[in-house]
Amino acid sequence: MHFVVLSLAIAPVAVAVVTWVGVRELLAKEEREQTIPLASDMKAQVVAGESEAAQRPGSQFQAHAAKAASLTSDRSGAPLKTRVG
């Protein structure tokens, strides 16, 4: 009986935590995906010798990367991170 009551008390908290982590990971994924065309733009501009023009997408790239990092750098995202190497 105590197990059932405890389970009913813990279940909503577990659902909330999983939802919170999932939403943050999806937001971070969107931020990372927004860097892809910016990287292509920067590359094209650097190859064309337009280094000053590459600074604008470079700044946007940095902003998106920083936002993605902030969304995944707290302890809530730690269980989803994997180590490579």
HELIX and SHEET records of a PDB file:
HELIX    1   1 HIS A    2  VAL A   47  1                                  46    
HELIX    2   2 GLN A   55  THR A   72  1                                  18    
HELIX    3   3 ARG A   75  LEU A   80  5                                   6    
END                                                                             
